Amino acid sequence: MPLENLLPFHGETRYFNEFFLKDEADLFFLKLKNQIEWRQEPIKLFGKTIMQPRLTALYGNPEIPYGYSGIIMQPFPWTDFLTEMKFRIEEKVQASFTHVLLNYYRDGKDSMGWHRDNEAALGPNPTIASLSFGETREFQIRNYFEKKLKLKLALDHGSLLVMRGSSQHHWEHQIPKTSKTLGPRINLTFRKIQ
């Protein structure tokens, strides 16, 4: 992975703009929008149950569920086009993945709050490969212990962001809400569940 590490220390985060060129990214976006089994799940946040501010889906190894924020998700089996994406990412980042968690941000009001992908099921130093399709959204990263240390990155249509090493121990990330009028964005985070 020759691109410059965006993190100043503790882990790696690398950004590949145009991992998929526009025509192919457009085709994948339509397949994702129309062929994925999207759901809106309730989550527990600070002791309250609320509906997630986005749609989600999980695909992958059918024998292994995945849980976070009080949700246990049972995966749908891999589709042909998700498998194609997985193989291409695995070749690029030299890592293997068992599942993909998908998020559908319908507009600027849909969001993902500050979090780390550090569930025990992901192992001690997980590699998370994140694909973005559709509207460009701002991705924010901040140090978990020094909150003032922040980075911002625009995640473009067809781009790939890879987080690995100890990044999930020391850094958290979010997709904030915005009052801007935005079209939909679909994000896929490939991961290996132990």
matplotlib code that plots the C-alpha trace (Angstrom):
import matplotlib.pyplot as plt

x = [0.0, 2.2, 0.0, 0.9, -0.5, -3.0, -2.5, 0.4, 0.9, -0.7, -2.1, -2.6, -5.4, -4.9, -7.2, -7.5, -9.5, -11.1, -10.5, -13.5, -13.7, -17.0, -18.8, -18.2, -18.9, -22.2, -23.2, -22.3, -24.2, -27.4, -27.0, -26.4, -29.4, -31.8, -30.6, -29.5, -31.9, -31.9, -33.3, -33.6, -32.6, -33.1, -29.9, -29.1, -27.4, -26.7, -29.4, -32.1, -33.4, -33.5, -33.8, -30.5, -30.2, -29.4, -30.3, -28.1, -27.5, -24.9, -23.7, -21.1, -20.4, -24.0, -22.8, -21.3, -23.5, -22.2, -23.1, -22.7, -24.6, -27.0, -27.8, -27.2, -27.2, -27.6, -25.8, -27.3, -25.2, -22.7, -24.0, -22.0, -21.2, -20.3, -18.0, -16.3, -15.7, -14.4, -11.8, -10.6, -10.2, -8.5, -6.0, -5.3, -4.8, -3.5, -6.1, -9.1, -12.6, -15.6, -18.3, -19.4, -21.5, -23.4, -24.8, -27.2, -27.2, -30.4, -29.6, -27.5, -29.7, -28.5, -25.3, -23.0, -21.7, -18.2, -17.2, -14.3, -14.5, -13.0, -15.5, -13.8, -15.1, -12.9, -9.6, -6.9, -5.8, -8.5, -8.2, -11.4, -11.7, -14.4, -15.9, -18.0, -20.5, -22.8, -22.7, -19.4, -19.6, -17.2, -15.4, -14.0, -11.3, -10.1, -7.8, -9.7, -7.6, -6.9, -10.2, -8.8, -6.5, -8.9, -8.6, -11.3, -11.5, -14.0, -15.0, -15.7, -17.8, -15.8, -13.2, -11.6, -10.4, -8.3, -7.8, -5.4, -2.9, -3.7, -5.9, -9.1, -7.5, -6.4, -8.7, -12.5, -14.4, -17.8, -20.0, -21.7, -25.1, -25.2, -27.8, -26.6, -28.9, -27.2, -28.1, -27.7, -24.5, -23.8, -20.8, -19.5, -17.1, -15.4, -14.1, -13.0, -15.1, -13.2]
y = [0.0, 2.8, 5.8, 8.1, 7.2, 9.9, 9.3, 11.0, 8.0, 4.8, 2.9, 3.4, 5.0, 5.3, 6.7, 5.5, 8.0, 6.4, 2.9, 2.3, 4.6, 6.6, 4.3, 1.2, 3.1, 4.3, 0.7, -0.6, 2.2, 1.2, -2.5, -1.6, 0.7, -1.7, -5.2, -5.0, -6.0, -2.6, -2.3, 0.4, -1.2, 0.1, 0.6, 1.3, 4.7, 6.1, 3.8, 4.7, 2.8, 4.8, 4.0, 4.2, 7.4, 5.4, 2.0, -1.0, -4.5, -7.3, -9.8, -12.6, -16.0, -17.1, -19.1, -16.0, -13.2, -9.8, -7.6, -3.9, -1.3, -3.9, -5.3, -8.8, -9.0, -12.3, -12.0, -12.5, -14.7, -12.9, -11.7, -11.9, -8.2, -8.0, -11.0, -9.2, -6.1, -8.2, -10.0, -6.8, -5.1, -8.2, -8.2, -4.5, -4.5, -8.0, -8.9, -11.3, -10.5, -12.6, -9.9, -6.6, -4.1, -1.7, 1.7, 3.7, 7.4, 8.7, 12.4, 14.8, 14.1, 10.4, 10.0, 7.8, 9.0, 8.8, 5.1, 2.7, -0.6, -2.5, -5.2, -8.4, -10.4, -8.3, -9.3, -7.1, -5.0, -5.3, -4.2, -2.3, -1.6, 1.1, 1.7, 4.8, 5.2, 8.2, 11.6, 12.8, 13.0, 14.3, 11.6, 12.8, 11.1, 12.1, 10.7, 8.8, 10.2, 13.7, 14.8, 18.0, 16.1, 15.8, 15.0, 15.5, 13.8, 13.9, 10.4, 10.5, 8.2, 5.0, 5.6, 3.2, 4.0, 1.4, 1.5, -1.0, -1.7, -0.2, 2.6, 1.3, 1.4, 5.1, 6.8, 7.1, 8.2, 9.5, 10.7, 13.8, 15.1, 18.2, 20.8, 20.8, 19.3, 16.0, 13.0, 9.4, 7.7, 4.0, 2.8, -0.7, -1.7, -5.0, -6.8, -10.2, -11.6, -14.1]
z = [0.0, -1.3, -0.5, 2.4, 5.8, 6.8, 10.5, 12.3, 14.6, 16.0, 13.0, 9.3, 7.3, 3.5, 0.8, -2.8, -4.8, -7.9, -6.8, -9.2, -12.2, -12.7, -15.1, -13.0, -9.7, -11.2, -12.1, -8.6, -7.0, -8.9, -8.0, -4.3, -4.2, -5.9, -5.0, -1.3, 1.5, 3.3, 6.8, 9.5, 12.8, 16.4, 18.4, 22.1, 22.6, 26.1, 27.5, 25.0, 22.0, 18.8, 15.1, 13.3, 11.2, 8.0, 6.4, 6.9, 5.7, 6.4, 3.8, 4.3, 5.8, 6.8, 9.8, 11.6, 12.8, 13.7, 16.7, 17.6, 19.7, 20.9, 17.4, 16.3, 12.5, 10.6, 7.2, 3.8, 1.5, -0.8, -4.1, -7.3, -7.4, -3.7, -4.2, -7.1, -5.0, -2.1, -4.4, -5.9, -2.5, -1.0, -3.9, -3.4, 0.4, 0.9, 3.5, 3.6, 4.6, 5.7, 5.8, 4.5, 6.5, 4.3, 5.1, 3.0, 3.8, 2.1, 2.5, 4.6, 7.7, 7.8, 9.7, 11.7, 15.1, 16.6, 17.0, 16.7, 14.9, 17.8, 18.7, 20.0, 17.0, 14.7, 16.5, 18.0, 15.0, 12.3, 8.7, 7.7, 4.0, 3.3, -0.2, -1.0, -3.8, -4.6, -3.0, -1.5, 2.3, 4.9, 6.9, 10.2, 12.3, 15.7, 18.3, 20.9, 23.8, 22.5, 21.0, 19.6, 17.2, 14.2, 10.4, 7.7, 4.4, 1.5, 0.5, -3.2, -5.5, -6.2, -3.5, -1.0, 2.5, 4.4, 8.2, 9.7, 12.4, 15.8, 14.3, 15.9, 19.4, 19.1, 16.5, 16.1, 13.1, 12.0, 9.1, 10.6, 9.7, 7.4, 6.5, 2.9, 0.3, -0.6, -2.6, -1.4, -0.5, 0.0, 2.0, 2.4, 5.2, 4.5, 7.7, 8.9, 11.8, 13.9]

ax = plt.figure().add_subplot(projection="3d")
ax.plot(x, y, z, "-o")
ax.set_aspect("equal")
plt.show()
